[in-house]
Amino acid sequence: MNVKSNNMDFPLEPIQPEDVGFSSERLGILREIFSREVEAQRIPGCVIGIARAGKLAWLEAIGQRQPNAGEAMTTDTIFSVASMTKLMTSVIIMQLFEEGRLMLGDPVGTHLPVLARLQVAEFTPDGGLENRTAARQPTIQDLLRHTSGLTYKNRGTTSAHALYPESSTSASQSLTKSEFLKILSGCPLLFDPGAKWEYGFSTDVLGFIIEAITGNSLGEEMNKRIWTPLGMSDTSFELPGSKAQRYAHAFDRDPLSGVPQSAPHLPDGKRLWEGGGGGALSTAPDYLKFLAMMSGLGTSGETRLLGRKTVELMTADHLGPETVNQIADTMDLAAAGYGFGLGVAVRRSDGISAMPGTEGDYYWSGVFGTYFWVDPYEELSVVMMAAAPGETRLRQRQLVRAGVYQAIAD
């Protein structure tokens, strides 16, 4: 096992892969898969971490973290994890739920009055936009499961999409929190809450709700409630200049499209607000610490962040038959057969999906190339970190799934 992390407080005991049912020989196939991806220049490099039964079975760094400098990848490399921030935000919301400070059925306006009267987009036959009163207002549960009706500008080309800010990253760089909320209050929902699954600013709104309830910034609450208790010392919303050398950079241009790419985090750069939907940085060892808590049904070692039943509620499918499921259609065709819980996509059956897995496994990813999943039946947690923001990230997700599952030998 190739472990180069400087973190000395890693909570998962490193062991030989065979001790938890993995084949070292077949893990070599996983290494070869991603070595080929690096050689083909589809990704600069990656870090893959595998935990099983509460033990660290494999942690490997492949390729380069700064391709222009020729600097080798190490397992303590820091990545922009984008939407992998969402599950951490969702965990804090569920902590506040356990504390009785919010209810899942609360309308959004209960905590953010500026968003109390959201309307729904209606399109006229000539393509015009007319708003109407929503059948009901979106709730905390809708925000968690992405059935609120909120979206991103870059998710469509309608006149309703055009009213939204581009993305979580760009909005936090160009708009103050009050400016953003004012704009969002005038954006029509794409549908009545609960009618469809649609990706968008839902989790950023959850971050603002956390701030409204606690009186603290999202980063302060993340640090107090998750990062410090779990020893996630390299996870933050800002990239300290002292750690900039460890930050992973993408290629200057997307290897498939040739479109220019740039690093979303700059050393000591300040955003106008901390995005619960996509603003964090982390490392593979740090994120595995977080997943160890999720796999432990709210506990990691002596630390408990959530109750067992709360984690079970989060990782159950919350998309009923009345909700149109657009996950595979609009996010990743390989994710057919997945529903959505409170912060994660949840597998409904062993089959259907083009990705290997087990009924009840759950996952999410980041647009800049990061990915994780947890398979409770196999007692398995996996993190893949890469700086690969183009469409190749969809390929890498399928490759890491195939490479990990083929290496199980028990």
C-alpha positions in Angstrom: 0.0 0.0 0.0 1.4 3.4 -1.0 0.6 5.8 1.8 2.2 9.2 1.7 -0.2 11.3 3.8 1.2 13.6 6.5 -2.0 13.2 8.5 -1.1 11.2 11.7 -4.6 11.1 13.1 -6.2 9.0 10.4 -9.0 7.1 12.2 -9.0 4.0 10.0 -6.4 1.4 10.8 -4.3 0.6 7.7 -4.2 -3.1 7.0 -3.4 -5.5 4.2 -6.1 -5.7 1.6 -6.5 -9.4 2.1 -7.5 -8.9 5.8 -10.8 -7.3 4.6 -11.5 -9.4 1.5 -9.6 -7.6 -1.2 -7.0 -9.1 -3.5 -3.7 -7.1 -3.7 -3.1 -8.6 -7.1 -6.5 -7.4 -8.4 -6.0 -4.0 -6.8 -3.1 -3.9 -9.1 -5.6 -3.9 -12.0 -7.2 -0.8 -10.5 -3.8 0.9 -10.4 -3.2 -0.1 -14.0 -6.6 1.3 -15.1 -5.8 4.8 -13.8 -2.2 4.6 -14.8 -3.4 4.2 -18.4 -5.8 7.1 -17.9 -2.9 9.3 -16.9 -0.7 8.0 -19.7 -3.5 8.8 -22.2 -3.7 12.3 -20.7 -7.4 12.0 -19.9 -6.6 13.1 -16.3 -3.4 14.5 -14.7 -3.6 12.1 -11.8 -5.8 10.9 -8.9 -5.9 9.7 -5.4 -8.1 6.6 -4.6 -8.9 5.5 -1.0 -10.7 2.3 -0.1 -12.0 1.5 3.4 -13.8 -1.8 4.3 -15.2 -2.9 7.6 -13.7 0.2 9.3 -10.2 -0.5 8.0 -8.1 1.3 5.4 -7.5 -1.3 2.7 -5.9 0.9 0.0 -4.7 4.5 -0.5 -2.9 5.2 -3.7 -1.6 8.3 -5.5 -1.2 8.1 -9.3 0.1 10.6 -11.8 0.7 14.3 -11.2 -1.0 16.9 -9.0 0.5 19.9 -10.9 1.0 18.7 -14.5 2.7 21.9 -15.7 5.3 21.6 -13.0 5.7 17.8 -13.3 5.0 17.4 -9.6 4.0 13.9 -8.5 0.6 13.2 -6.9 0.7 12.4 -3.2 -2.1 11.1 -1.0 -2.3 14.4 1.0 -3.0 16.4 -2.1 -5.8 18.9 -1.7 -8.7 19.0 -4.2 -11.7 21.3 -4.9 -14.5 18.8 -4.1 -17.4 20.9 -5.4 -20.7 19.2 -4.9 -19.2 16.7 -2.4 -19.6 19.6 -0.1 -23.4 19.0 -0.3 -23.4 15.9 1.9 -21.5 17.7 4.7 -24.0 20.6 4.5 -26.8 18.0 4.6 -25.3 16.4 7.7 -25.4 19.7 9.6 -29.0 20.2 8.6 -29.8 16.8 10.0 -28.0 17.7 13.2 -30.2 20.8 13.5 -33.2 18.5 12.9 -32.1 16.2 15.7 -31.7 19.3 18.0 -35.3 20.3 17.2 -34.1 23.6 15.6 -35.8 22.8 12.3 -38.2 20.3 10.8 -37.9 18.6 7.5 -41.4 19.8 6.6 -40.6 23.5 7.3 -41.2 25.7 4.3 -37.9 27.5 3.2 -39.4 30.8 4.1 -39.7 29.8 7.8 -35.9 30.3 8.0 -35.3 32.6 5.1 -38.2 35.0 4.7 -36.8 36.5 1.5 -37.6 33.1 -0.1 -41.1 32.8 1.4 -43.2 33.4 -1.8 -41.5 31.6 -4.7 -43.5 31.2 -7.9 -43.5 28.6 -10.6 -42.5 29.2 -14.2 -45.2 28.7 -16.9 -44.3 29.0 -20.5 -46.8 30.5 -23.1 -47.2 28.9 -26.5 -44.9 31.6 -28.1 -42.2 30.8 -25.6 -42.9 33.6 -23.2 -42.6 33.2 -19.4 -45.5 33.7 -17.0 -45.2 33.0 -13.3 -47.9 31.4 -11.2 -48.5 30.7 -7.6 -46.8 27.4 -6.5 -49.0 24.6 -5.3 -46.9 24.7 -2.1 -43.6 26.2 -1.1 -40.5 24.1 -1.1 -39.5 22.5 2.2 -36.2 21.6 3.9 -36.8 18.0 2.7 -37.3 19.3 -0.9 -33.9 21.1 -0.7 -32.2 18.0 0.7 -33.6 15.7 -2.1 -33.5 18.3 -4.9 -37.2 18.5 -5.5 -37.5 22.2 -4.7 -37.7 23.4 -8.3 -34.6 25.5 -8.0 -32.0 25.1 -10.7 -28.7 26.5 -12.1 -28.5 28.7 -15.1 -26.2 26.2 -16.8 -28.8 23.4 -16.5 -31.0 24.6 -19.3 -31.7 27.2 -22.0 -35.2 28.4 -21.2 -36.1 32.0 -20.2 -36.5 30.7 -16.6 -33.0 29.3 -16.5 -31.6 32.6 -17.8 -32.8 34.3 -14.7 -30.7 32.2 -12.4 -27.0 32.7 -11.5 -24.6 30.3 -13.4 -23.5 28.0 -10.6 -22.6 27.8 -6.9 -18.9 28.6 -7.7 -19.5 31.6 -9.9 -22.3 33.0 -7.7 -20.1 32.9 -4.6 -17.4 34.7 -6.4 -19.5 37.5 -8.0 -22.5 38.1 -5.7 -22.8 38.9 -2.0 -25.1 36.7 0.0 -27.8 39.4 0.1 -27.5 40.0 -3.6 -27.7 36.3 -4.4 -30.8 35.8 -2.2 -32.5 38.8 -3.8 -31.9 37.4 -7.3 -33.0 33.9 -6.2 -36.2 35.2 -4.7 -37.2 36.5 -8.2 -36.3 33.3 -10.0 -39.3 31.0 -10.8 -39.2 27.4 -9.8 -39.1 25.1 -12.7 -42.1 23.1 -11.3 -44.2 22.7 -8.2 -42.1 21.4 -5.3 -42.0 17.7 -5.1 -43.0 17.1 -8.7 -39.5 16.4 -10.1 -35.9 15.9 -9.2 -33.7 18.8 -10.5 -30.2 19.9 -9.6 -29.6 23.4 -8.6 -29.0 25.9 -5.7 -31.0 23.8 -3.1 -28.0 23.0 -1.0 -26.6 26.5 -1.1 -29.9 27.6 0.4 -29.5 24.9 3.1 -26.2 26.5 3.9 -27.9 29.9 4.4 -30.5 28.2 6.6 -27.7 26.8 8.8 -26.3 30.3 9.1 -29.7 31.8 9.9 -30.4 29.3 12.7 -26.9 29.2 14.3 -25.8 32.8 13.8 -22.4 31.5 12.6 -20.9 31.2 9.1 -21.2 27.9 7.4 -17.5 27.3 7.7 -17.6 27.9 11.4 -20.4 25.4 11.8 -18.6 22.9 9.5 -15.4 23.2 11.5 -17.2 22.9 14.9 -19.6 20.1 14.0 -17.7 18.0 11.4 -14.1 18.9 10.6 -12.6 19.2 14.1 -14.5 16.3 15.7 -13.4 14.0 12.8 -9.8 15.4 12.5 -10.4 16.7 9.0 -7.4 19.1 9.3 -7.1 19.7 5.5 -10.7 20.5 4.8 -11.8 24.1 4.5 -13.6 26.7 2.3 -10.4 28.5 1.5 -7.0 27.4 0.3 -4.3 28.7 2.7 -1.2 29.9 1.0 0.8 27.6 3.2 -0.9 24.6 1.6 -1.0 25.9 -2.0 1.8 23.6 -3.1 -0.4 20.6 -2.3 -3.4 21.8 -4.4 -4.3 19.7 -7.4 -4.4 21.4 -10.8 -6.3 20.3 -13.9 -4.8 20.4 -17.4 -4.8 23.9 -18.9 -7.3 22.7 -21.5 -10.0 20.0 -21.3 -8.5 16.9 -23.0 -11.8 16.2 -24.8 -13.1 19.6 -25.8 -10.0 21.7 -25.8 -11.8 24.3 -23.7 -9.5 26.3 -21.3 -9.7 25.2 -17.6 -8.6 27.0 -14.5 -8.2 26.2 -10.8 -11.4 27.1 -8.9 -9.5 27.9 -5.7 -6.7 30.4 -5.5 -4.2 30.6 -2.5 -5.7 32.8 0.2 -8.6 33.7 -2.1 -11.8 34.9 -0.5 -15.2 34.2 -1.7 -18.2 36.4 -0.9 -20.0 33.5 0.9 -19.2 29.9 1.8 -21.2 27.7 -0.6 -22.9 24.7 1.0 -23.5 23.4 -2.5 -20.0 23.3 -3.7 -17.3 25.4 -2.1 -15.1 23.1 0.0 -11.6 21.7 -0.4 -10.5 18.4 1.0 -8.2 15.4 0.7 -8.9 11.7 0.2 -7.9 10.8 3.7 -10.0 13.6 5.2 -13.1 12.7 3.2 -12.6 9.0 4.1 -12.8 10.2 7.7 -16.2 11.8 6.9 -17.4 8.6 5.2 -16.2 6.5 8.1 -18.8 8.4 10.2 -21.5 7.8 7.6 -20.6 4.2 7.3 -20.6 3.9 11.1 -24.2 5.2 11.1 -23.3 8.5 12.6 -20.2 7.4 14.6 -16.5 7.3 14.1 -14.5 5.8 16.9 -15.8 7.5 20.1 -17.3 10.4 18.1 -21.0 10.5 17.3 -22.2 13.2 14.9 -25.7 11.7 14.1 -28.1 9.1 15.4 -28.3 5.8 13.6 -31.9 6.3 12.5 -31.0 9.7 11.1 -28.4 8.3 8.8 -30.8 5.5 7.8 -33.3 8.2 6.9 -30.8 10.2 4.9 -29.7 7.2 2.9 -33.2 5.9 2.1 -34.8 6.8 -1.3 -37.0 9.9 -0.9 -38.3 10.0 -4.5 -41.8 8.5 -4.5 -43.7 7.4 -7.6 -45.2 10.8 -7.9 -41.8 12.5 -8.4 -40.2 12.5 -11.9 -36.7 11.1 -11.5 -34.3 13.0 -13.8 -30.9 11.9 -12.2 -29.8 9.6 -15.1 -31.4 11.7 -17.8 -29.7 15.0 -16.7 -26.6 14.0 -14.7 -25.2 10.6 -15.7 -26.7 7.9 -17.9 -24.8 5.3 -15.9 -26.9 6.2 -12.8 -30.1 4.7 -14.1 -31.8 2.9 -11.2 -30.8 5.4 -8.5 -33.2 7.5 -6.5 -32.2 10.3 -4.1 -32.1 10.5 -0.3 -31.3 13.5 1.9 -28.0 14.6 0.3 -27.0 11.5 -1.7 -28.2 9.4 -4.7 -29.4 6.0 -3.5 -29.4 2.7 -5.5 -32.8 1.1 -5.7 -31.7 -2.4 -6.9 -28.6 -4.4 -7.7 -29.3 -4.1 -11.4 -30.5 -1.4 -13.8 -27.5 0.9 -13.4 -24.5 0.6 -15.8 -22.3 0.9 -12.7 -21.6 -2.1 -10.4 -22.9 -1.8 -6.9 -25.4 -3.1 -4.4 -29.0 -2.1 -3.5 -28.8 0.6 -0.9 -25.4 2.0 -1.9 -25.2 5.8 -2.1 -22.9 8.2 -3.8 -22.3 11.7 -5.0 -19.6 13.6 -6.9 -18.0 16.9 -7.7 -18.0 18.7 -11.0 -14.2 19.2 -10.8 -13.5 15.4 -10.9 -14.1 14.0 -7.4 -16.4 11.1 -6.5 -17.4 8.9 -3.5 -19.7 6.1 -2.7 -20.6 4.0 0.3 -21.9 0.4 0.0 -23.4 -0.6 3.4 -23.9 -4.3 2.4 -20.2 -4.7 1.5 -19.1 -2.4 4.4 -17.3 -0.4 1.7 -16.4 3.3 1.4 -14.5 4.7 -1.6 -13.2 8.1 -2.5 -11.6 9.1 -5.8 -10.1 12.6 -6.0 -9.0 14.0 -9.4 -8.7 17.5 -11.0 -10.6 16.6 -14.1 -13.6 19.0 -14.6 -14.5 18.0 -18.1 -16.8 15.2 -19.4 -14.0 12.7 -18.8 -15.1 12.7 -15.1 -18.1 10.5 -16.0 -15.7 7.9 -17.5 -13.5 8.0 -14.4 -16.5 7.3 -12.1 -17.4 4.2 -14.0 -13.8 3.0 -14.1 -13.2 3.4 -10.4 -16.4 1.5 -9.6 -15.4 -1.4 -11.9 -11.9 -1.5 -10.6 -12.8 -1.5 -6.9 -15.5 -4.2 -7.2 -13.5 -6.5 -9.3 -10.8 -6.5 -6.6 -13.2 -7.9 -3.9 -12.1 -11.5 -3.3 -14.1 -12.8 -0.4 
